[in-house]
Amino acid sequence: MGYWTTKDFNVFKKEGLDARMEGLDMQIRPKFHELGEEFSEELAAKLGREMFPHVAKHARRTVNPPKDSWVAFAPYKRGYKALPHFQIGLWESHLFIVLAVIYEVPSKTAIADKLMKQTSLVTNLPGDFVISGDHMKPDAESITKDHVAHYLTGLSTVKKAELVIGRHIAREEAVKLSKKEFKQLVSDTFEELLPLYQKMTEV
C-alpha cells in the first residue's frame, strides 16, 4: 500500500472550495502534519538550527479552490514565505519535494547573485531534478546550464520571479511508493538540496 493514494491526488478534482477543503482536511493534511514533524526534526539536526513546519492553510481563499497544497519548512515559527524554504506537496498531476525562493523573499537579488557565482550547486544536482520560476504553476524544466542561467537572471531582475528546484514525481509513480520509500526519497532529496539552501541563507 502506497503512502500516497490516487484518492489523495483526486482531492484536487473536487468541485468547489468547501468540498476540496474538506478533502484536504480529511486526507492530505494529516500526512502533511506527520511529515512536518518528522522532517523539521531531520532538517534541524542537519542544519544545526531549529526548523518549523508550516502546513498550508489556504485561509484567504473564498471562491477558488486550491490547485495544490504542501507543508513548508523554515527556521521561523511565524511564517516561511519571506525565506528560502523546503516544501513537500501535491498537485493533481504529481508530488513535489523542493527548495523554493518565492516572490516575497526580500533577499532574492542577493540570493541570485550568490548562485550565479556558484551555479554548479544547481547544475550538479541529480539528473531527475527540475527547475521552475513560478511556484503557482505545476510545470518545471530539466536542469541545464541555460535553464539555470535563465531562472537566476529572472530572480535577480524580475520582481515576481521565483526559483523552485527539486524533484517532481508523477502521481502514477508516487502511489507506488511505500511510506518507507517515500520518506527515504524526501530525505535523499533534502540532502541533495542542503548545500544550495546553505548558500542561499549564508550571511
Secondary structure, DSSP 8 states (H G I E B T S, - for coil): --SS-HHHHHGGG--SHHHHHHHIIIIIHHHHHHHHHHHHHHHHHHHTS--EEEE---TT-SSS--SEEEEEEES-TT-STTS-EEEEEEESSEEEEEEEE-TT-TTHHHHHHHHHTTTHHHHTS-TT-EEES-TTSS--EE--HHHHHHHHHHHHH-TT--EEEEEEEEHHHHTT--HHHHHHHHHHHHHHHHHHHHHHH--
